[in-house]
Amino acid sequence: MLYKFKSRATAELIMLQANGDQILQIIGKEPGAKGIILPEQMPTAIAALHLAIARSQAAQAVDAAQPAPTDKEPANEQDDTPPEEQVTLHQRAAPFIDMLERCQAEGKDIVWGV
């Protein structure tokens, strides 16, 4: 499934389901086939995304400071993509934050699945 976020203030924003689910959970919305974000909910959503990004960046800094696993230690099984090739939460959330800010400024809703 793809999320297609729409608003009268911006162009459509399309996200893969996993990424859309993550963003919606961060802002306190239930992931699902349909939904709406009202302008009065947008400041809280923007703040929640910025906080999640800061936490993610802090966790990445801690991970980067850890020594690389040796042959005797099990490697991290979650993601073996080199850090420089990973797409961060900041990169995924930036277009959505921009959409939220523009929609808030114009007082327009964001909807998906309609």
Secondary structure by P-SEA (a helix, b strand, c coil): cbbbbbcccccbbbbcaaaaaaaaaaacccccccccccccaaaaaaaaaaaaaaaaaaaaaaaaacccccccccccccccccccccccccccaaaaaaaaaaaaaabbbbbccc
